[in-house]
Structures are given as structure tokens and as C-alpha cells.
């Protein structure tokens, strides 16, 4: 009897850890729907989805990295660099505007992966250095931010950021497609299982004969490429390569991934959970804006406090499952 109760408690703790953010999201939407008349309008919901899509693309790559037990602090600067390169490349056509930032950002991720996997350097140090490198390269390309590259009004690139399908922004559909593919990759392939194994116990993964180094290199390359893609979408949406974006975006990405139920220690997490985390963060921002009397800086305060609560709860749930 005791064993059965313990098993049930462990199962409940596991479900709460994975689905807790989804429950909070649903409750938050219900409260906001009735408390603020404009919240449920079609325009506001479309704006919520569009605002979420850019961070969601970055957070998708971060999810894979964190599940593997790593961290990528460079995505914010790589994201901004991708936007600048996309705007710069747009003068040479759509292909250059897409391939140039994707190539450069993927190379930064590749270097991160090689240094982490081959030299066993700490991900924190490696990606922090890449953060500084990408931001420095961005400033060099823009004369320390004095030059802003514009996307011409007749450029085909604009459709990626400003186009709509059935009234919903193209970035939203791209993000959903990427999340669907990411979910399949993580749950239905050997690569995905390797990611979980590495995050759970890297030494055991090595003993099992898994390609740990190759998997890590692929993960960081993927993270860089997705950050670059988010930069492309943002440049297309804003019609320019804005140099000041991306500051602190890496922390936003980490927070939504953790809020979605992915453990910072690695070995557990879901793609859907990350999507829920992104939507929950956007919901908090929107509600604060709806209130009107609160300063926008409270968004950061609320997000930080919420993240702290989630991490503490995760820790307690993990201990509960271990004891049971």
C-alpha cells in the first residue's frame, strides 16, 4: 500500500513538473479574458502570437542545449547579428539575405560546439566569449551602431516578417512548423534520445557508445542557426537590422525553457513545455500592458520572480520524486 502511494506521489510530482506551466497559462488566459475586455480581441491575440514567435525560435534551440546539460549565452548577440546581416544582405536579394546570416550564425554555433565537445571547456565560458564576439562583430559592421541597414520596401524578405496567412503572421506559422519538427526530432529519433542520455548522465552515454561529441556540436550549431533565423524574421518585421536588440534575450530564452519544465541540470524537458513558457511570458507582459498603470519594467520583475518560484518548485518536486 505504501509503495503504491509513493508511486502515485512520484507520478503526480512528475506531471506537475512537466505540466504546471500549462495550468498556470490556462488560468492566466481565463482571468485576463474576463478582466480585460481587449485581451480576447482578435487583434490582440494575433499580436500575442506574433510577439511570441521570435523568442520561440531562439528558445527552441536553447531547449535542446539545456536538455543536454549545456547552456548557450551567445544566442542574444547572435540573434542581433543575424538581423543586421539579413538587412545588409537584402540589398543583394532574398537568397543572400537568408543564407548570409544563417551561415555566419551557424558557424558561431559550430565553434561553440567544437570547443565544448573537443576541449571539454565549460559551456558558460565558451558561449560567453561568443556573446562578446558576436556583439563586437555587430558593432564593427555598423560602425558601433551608427549605421542601420534598411530592408527595401520592395524586398521579398519583408514577407517573412510582415506577411500573413489567414490573417496570422508568417513568423507564427514558421515557429509552429519548427516546433513540430523539433518535437519529432527530440522524441522520435536516435538523436533526440542521445540528447536526453547526455543530459541525464554523460559518462553513461559515453559507455553506451553514443556519439556525445558529435551530438553536442550539432546542438550548438542548431542553436546558432535558430538564433540567426529569429534575427532574419525580426529584420524582416522591423524592415531594418536593429543593433540594440538581443540584449538579455539569452536570459529570456533560458527562463522560458525552464518555466516550461526543462531542468537546468539537463536530462528532462519537452518542446511543448518551452512553447508554453514562451506564451506564459508573453501573457504576463500583455497583462501588465493591459493594466496600464504599471511601468513596463515590472515585466522583468514579474518574470524574474516567476522564474525563481518555478526553479524552487522544480527542485522540491525533484527531491520528492527521489524520496519516493
C-alpha positions as CSV (number, residue, x, y, z in Angstrom):
1,X,0.0,0.0,0.0
2,X,2.8,2.4,1.0
3,X,4.7,1.6,-2.2
4,X,1.5,2.3,-4.3
5,X,1.0,5.7,-2.6
6,X,4.7,6.6,-3.1
7,X,4.4,5.7,-6.8
8,X,1.3,7.8,-7.2
9,X,3.0,10.8,-5.4
10,X,6.0,10.4,-7.6
11,X,3.9,10.3,-10.7
12,X,1.9,13.3,-9.6
13,X,5.1,15.3,-8.9
14,X,6.4,14.4,-12.4
15,X,3.1,15.6,-14.1
16,X,3.1,18.8,-12.1
17,X,6.7,19.5,-13.0
18,X,6.0,19.0,-16.7
19,X,2.5,20.5,-16.9
20,X,2.5,23.1,-14.2
21,X,3.2,26.0,-16.5
22,X,0.4,24.9,-18.8
23,X,-2.1,25.0,-15.9
24,X,-0.9,28.5,-15.0
25,X,-1.1,29.6,-18.6
26,X,-4.7,28.4,-18.9
27,X,-5.7,30.1,-15.6
28,X,-3.9,33.3,-16.7
29,X,-5.7,33.4,-20.0
30,X,-9.1,32.8,-18.4
31,X,-8.5,35.6,-15.8
32,X,-7.2,38.0,-18.4
33,X,-10.1,37.2,-20.8
34,X,-12.6,38.3,-18.2
35,X,-10.6,41.1,-16.5
36,X,-9.6,43.0,-19.7
37,X,-12.1,43.4,-22.5
38,X,-9.5,44.0,-25.2
39,X,-7.5,40.9,-24.2
40,X,-9.7,38.5,-26.1
41,X,-9.9,40.6,-29.3
42,X,-8.6,39.0,-32.5
43,X,-6.0,41.8,-33.0
44,X,-4.6,41.3,-29.5
45,X,-4.4,37.5,-29.8
46,X,-2.7,37.9,-33.2
47,X,-0.2,40.3,-31.6
48,X,0.4,37.9,-28.8
49,X,1.2,35.1,-31.2
50,X,3.5,37.3,-33.3
51,X,5.4,38.7,-30.3
52,X,5.9,35.1,-29.1
53,X,7.2,33.7,-32.4
54,X,10.6,35.4,-32.4
55,X,11.6,34.4,-28.9
56,X,10.1,30.9,-29.5
57,X,12.5,30.2,-32.4
58,X,15.5,31.1,-30.2
59,X,14.1,29.1,-27.2
60,X,13.7,26.0,-29.4
61,X,17.4,25.8,-29.9
62,X,18.0,26.6,-26.2
63,X,15.7,23.7,-25.2
64,X,17.9,21.1,-26.9
65,X,21.0,22.6,-25.4
66,X,19.7,22.7,-21.8
67,X,18.3,19.2,-22.1
68,X,21.8,18.0,-23.0
69,X,23.1,19.7,-19.8
70,X,24.6,22.7,-21.5
71,X,23.8,26.4,-21.8
72,X,24.2,28.9,-24.6
73,X,24.7,32.5,-23.6
74,X,25.5,33.7,-27.1
75,X,22.1,33.5,-28.7
76,X,21.1,37.1,-27.8
77,X,24.1,38.6,-29.6
78,X,23.9,36.0,-32.4
79,X,20.2,36.9,-32.8
80,X,21.0,40.6,-33.2
81,X,23.9,39.8,-35.6
82,X,21.6,37.7,-37.7
83,X,19.2,40.6,-38.1
84,X,21.9,43.0,-39.1
85,X,23.4,40.6,-41.7
86,X,19.9,39.8,-43.1
87,X,19.2,43.6,-43.6
88,X,22.6,44.0,-45.1
89,X,22.2,41.0,-47.4
90,X,18.7,42.0,-48.5
91,X,20.3,44.5,-51.0
92,X,21.7,41.5,-52.9
93,X,18.5,39.5,-53.0
94,X,16.4,37.1,-50.9
95,X,18.9,34.2,-51.1
96,X,21.8,36.3,-49.7
97,X,19.6,37.8,-47.1
98,X,18.8,34.4,-45.7
99,X,22.0,32.4,-46.4
100,X,24.4,35.0,-45.1
101,X,23.1,35.3,-41.5
102,X,22.3,31.6,-41.3
103,X,25.8,30.7,-42.4
104,X,27.6,33.1,-40.0
105,X,25.4,32.3,-37.1
106,X,25.7,28.6,-37.7
107,X,29.5,28.9,-37.8
108,X,29.4,30.7,-34.4
109,X,27.4,27.8,-33.0
110,X,29.7,25.3,-34.6
111,X,32.7,26.9,-33.0
112,X,30.9,26.8,-29.7
113,X,30.1,23.1,-30.1
114,X,33.7,22.2,-31.2
115,X,35.3,24.0,-28.2
116,X,32.8,22.5,-25.7
117,X,32.8,19.0,-27.1
118,X,36.5,18.6,-28.1
119,X,38.3,20.6,-25.5
120,X,35.7,20.0,-22.7
121,X,35.6,23.7,-21.9
122,X,32.7,24.9,-19.8
123,X,29.7,25.9,-22.0
124,X,29.2,29.0,-19.8
125,X,32.7,30.3,-20.6
126,X,32.7,29.4,-24.3
127,X,29.3,30.9,-25.1
128,X,30.0,34.0,-23.0
129,X,33.0,34.5,-25.2
130,X,30.9,34.0,-28.3
131,X,28.4,36.5,-26.9
132,X,31.1,39.1,-26.8
133,X,32.5,38.1,-30.2
134,X,29.1,38.3,-31.9
135,X,28.2,41.7,-30.3
136,X,31.6,43.0,-31.2
137,X,31.3,41.9,-34.8
138,X,27.8,43.5,-35.0
139,X,29.2,46.8,-33.7
140,X,32.1,46.6,-36.2
141,X,29.7,46.1,-39.1
142,X,27.5,49.0,-38.1
143,X,30.2,51.5,-37.1
144,X,29.4,51.0,-33.4
145,X,25.7,51.2,-34.1
146,X,25.8,54.4,-36.1
147,X,24.9,52.7,-39.3
148,X,21.5,51.0,-39.6
149,X,20.9,48.8,-42.7
150,X,17.4,49.1,-44.1
151,X,15.3,46.5,-45.9
152,X,13.9,48.0,-49.1
153,X,10.1,48.2,-49.3
154,X,10.1,46.0,-52.4
155,X,12.3,43.3,-50.9
156,X,10.9,39.8,-50.9
157,X,12.4,39.4,-47.4
158,X,9.7,41.5,-45.9
159,X,7.1,38.8,-46.5
160,X,8.8,36.6,-43.9
161,X,8.3,39.2,-41.2
162,X,5.2,41.1,-42.3
163,X,3.3,38.7,-44.5
164,X,0.2,36.9,-43.2
165,X,-1.5,33.6,-43.9
166,X,-5.2,33.5,-43.0
167,X,-4.7,36.7,-41.1
168,X,-1.9,35.4,-38.9
169,X,1.7,36.5,-39.3
170,X,4.1,34.3,-41.2
171,X,6.6,34.1,-38.3
172,X,3.9,32.4,-36.2
173,X,3.5,29.6,-38.8
174,X,7.2,29.2,-39.2
175,X,7.7,28.9,-35.4
176,X,4.9,26.3,-35.2
177,X,6.4,24.3,-38.0
178,X,9.9,24.4,-36.4
179,X,8.4,23.3,-33.0
180,X,6.6,20.4,-34.7
181,X,9.8,19.3,-36.3
182,X,11.7,19.9,-33.1
183,X,9.3,17.7,-31.2
184,X,9.7,14.9,-33.7
185,X,13.5,15.2,-33.6
186,X,13.6,15.2,-29.8
187,X,11.1,12.4,-29.2
188,X,11.1,10.2,-32.3
189,X,14.8,9.9,-33.3
190,X,18.0,8.4,-32.0
191,X,19.5,11.9,-32.0
192,X,16.8,13.1,-29.5
193,X,17.3,10.1,-27.3
194,X,21.1,10.8,-27.3
195,X,20.3,14.4,-26.2
196,X,18.4,13.1,-23.2
197,X,21.0,10.5,-22.4
198,X,23.9,13.1,-22.5
199,X,21.9,15.4,-20.2
200,X,21.0,12.7,-17.8
201,X,24.4,11.1,-17.4
202,X,27.1,12.0,-19.9
203,X,29.6,9.3,-18.7
204,X,27.0,6.6,-19.1
205,X,26.2,7.9,-22.6
206,X,29.9,7.5,-23.5
207,X,29.9,4.0,-22.1
208,X,26.8,3.2,-24.2
209,X,28.8,4.2,-27.3
210,X,26.8,7.3,-28.1
211,X,28.4,10.0,-30.2
212,X,28.5,12.5,-27.4
213,X,30.9,15.0,-29.1
214,X,29.1,14.9,-32.4
215,X,25.7,15.4,-30.7
216,X,27.0,18.4,-28.7
217,X,28.5,20.0,-31.9
218,X,25.2,19.6,-33.7
219,X,23.2,21.0,-30.8
220,X,25.2,24.3,-30.6
221,X,25.2,24.6,-34.3
222,X,21.4,24.2,-34.3
223,X,21.1,26.8,-31.5
224,X,23.2,29.3,-33.5
225,X,21.2,28.7,-36.7
226,X,17.9,29.2,-35.0
227,X,19.1,32.4,-33.3
228,X,20.1,33.6,-36.7
229,X,16.8,32.7,-38.2
230,X,15.0,34.6,-35.5
231,X,17.2,37.6,-36.4
232,X,16.2,37.3,-40.0
233,X,12.5,37.3,-39.1
234,X,12.9,40.3,-36.8
235,X,14.8,42.2,-39.5
236,X,12.0,41.4,-42.0
237,X,9.4,42.5,-39.4
238,X,11.2,45.8,-38.5
239,X,12.4,46.4,-42.0
240,X,15.9,47.0,-40.7
241,X,18.8,45.5,-38.8
242,X,18.4,47.0,-35.4
243,X,21.6,46.9,-33.4
244,X,20.2,47.3,-29.9
245,X,18.0,44.2,-29.9
246,X,19.1,40.9,-28.3
247,X,20.5,42.4,-25.1
248,X,19.3,40.0,-22.4
249,X,17.5,37.8,-24.9
250,X,19.6,34.8,-23.9
251,X,18.2,35.1,-20.4
252,X,14.7,35.4,-21.7
253,X,15.2,32.2,-23.7
254,X,16.7,30.3,-20.7
255,X,13.8,31.5,-18.5
256,X,11.0,30.3,-20.8
257,X,12.7,27.0,-21.3
258,X,13.0,26.4,-17.5
259,X,9.5,27.7,-16.9
260,X,8.2,25.2,-19.4
261,X,9.6,22.4,-17.3
262,X,13.0,21.7,-18.7
263,X,15.5,21.0,-15.9
264,X,18.6,23.3,-15.8
265,X,20.6,20.3,-14.8
266,X,19.6,18.5,-18.1
267,X,18.1,15.2,-18.9
268,X,14.4,16.2,-18.9
269,X,12.3,18.6,-20.9
270,X,9.8,19.0,-23.7
271,X,9.3,21.1,-26.8
272,X,5.7,21.8,-25.9
273,X,6.7,22.9,-22.4
274,X,9.0,25.6,-24.0
275,X,6.2,26.8,-26.2
276,X,4.0,27.1,-23.1
277,X,6.8,29.0,-21.3
278,X,7.1,31.5,-24.2
279,X,3.3,32.0,-24.2
280,X,3.2,32.5,-20.5
281,X,5.9,35.1,-20.6
282,X,4.1,37.0,-23.4
283,X,0.9,36.7,-21.4
284,X,2.5,38.3,-18.4
285,X,3.8,41.2,-20.5
286,X,0.5,41.7,-22.2
287,X,-1.5,41.7,-18.9
288,X,0.9,44.3,-17.4
289,X,0.4,46.4,-20.6
290,X,-3.4,46.0,-20.2
291,X,-3.3,47.3,-16.6
292,X,-1.7,50.5,-18.0
293,X,-0.8,52.0,-14.6
294,X,2.3,49.7,-14.2
295,X,5.7,50.6,-15.6
296,X,7.0,48.3,-18.3
297,X,10.0,47.5,-16.1
298,X,7.6,45.4,-13.9
299,X,7.6,42.9,-16.7
300,X,11.2,42.0,-15.9
301,X,10.4,41.9,-12.1
302,X,7.4,39.6,-12.6
303,X,9.3,37.4,-15.0
304,X,12.3,37.1,-12.7
305,X,10.1,36.3,-9.6
306,X,8.1,33.8,-11.5
307,X,11.3,32.1,-12.8
308,X,12.6,31.9,-9.2
309,X,9.4,30.3,-8.0
310,X,9.4,27.7,-10.8
311,X,13.0,26.7,-10.2
312,X,12.3,26.3,-6.4
313,X,9.2,24.2,-7.2
314,X,11.2,22.1,-9.7
315,X,13.8,21.4,-7.0
316,X,11.3,20.4,-4.4
317,X,9.5,18.1,-6.9
318,X,12.7,16.5,-7.9
319,X,13.5,15.8,-4.3
320,X,10.0,14.4,-3.7
321,X,10.4,12.0,-6.7
322,X,13.8,10.9,-5.4
323,X,12.5,10.1,-2.0
324,X,9.5,8.2,-3.3
